[in-house]
Amino acid sequence: MFTTKELALIEDEIRAEEITAKTMNWCAAHCNDDELRSLIEHMAESHQKNIIQISTYLNQAKLQ
């Protein structure tokens, strides 16, 4: 089980990953260079995967 502080830190990390992914998607949408846009989109996907992994871990830990 997590302490209240640990849960708050995990939730903060999820929010940070969400903000970063949204920012990366915004940047990609406004990028004119195809290669750079692809790189930024890949980075955004990576942050979105982090959100899923952290959320999955958190949900599994809550069930135990």
C-alpha positions in Angstrom: 0.0 0.0 0.0 1.1 3.5 -0.7 1.3 6.4 1.8 -0.7 9.6 1.0 2.6 11.3 0.1 3.6 8.5 -2.3 0.2 8.6 -4.0 0.4 12.3 -4.4 3.9 12.0 -6.0 2.7 9.3 -8.4 -0.3 11.4 -9.4 1.9 14.4 -9.9 4.1 12.3 -12.2 1.1 11.2 -14.2 0.0 14.8 -14.6 3.5 15.8 -15.7 3.5 13.0 -18.3 0.1 14.1 -19.6 1.2 17.7 -19.9 4.4 16.7 -21.7 2.5 14.4 -24.1 0.0 17.2 -24.9 2.8 19.7 -25.4 4.6 17.4 -27.7 1.5 16.7 -29.7 0.8 20.4 -30.0 4.4 21.0 -31.2 4.2 18.2 -33.7 0.9 19.7 -35.1 2.7 23.0 -35.7 5.9 21.6 -37.1 6.6 22.0 -40.8 9.5 19.6 -41.0 8.3 16.0 -41.6 11.3 14.4 -40.0 11.2 16.6 -36.9 7.4 16.2 -36.6 7.8 12.4 -36.7 10.4 12.5 -33.9 8.2 14.7 -31.8 5.2 12.5 -32.3 7.4 9.5 -31.3 8.4 11.4 -28.1 4.7 12.1 -27.4 3.8 8.4 -27.8 6.6 7.5 -25.4 5.1 9.9 -22.7 1.6 8.4 -23.4 3.0 4.9 -22.8 4.5 6.2 -19.5 1.1 7.3 -18.4 -0.4 3.9 -19.2 2.5 2.1 -17.4 2.3 4.2 -14.3 -1.5 4.1 -14.1 -1.4 0.3 -14.6 1.1 -0.1 -11.8 -0.9 2.2 -9.5 -4.1 0.3 -10.2 -2.4 -3.1 -9.6 -0.9 -1.8 -6.3 -4.3 -0.6 -5.1 -5.8 -4.0 -5.7 -3.3 -5.8 -3.5 
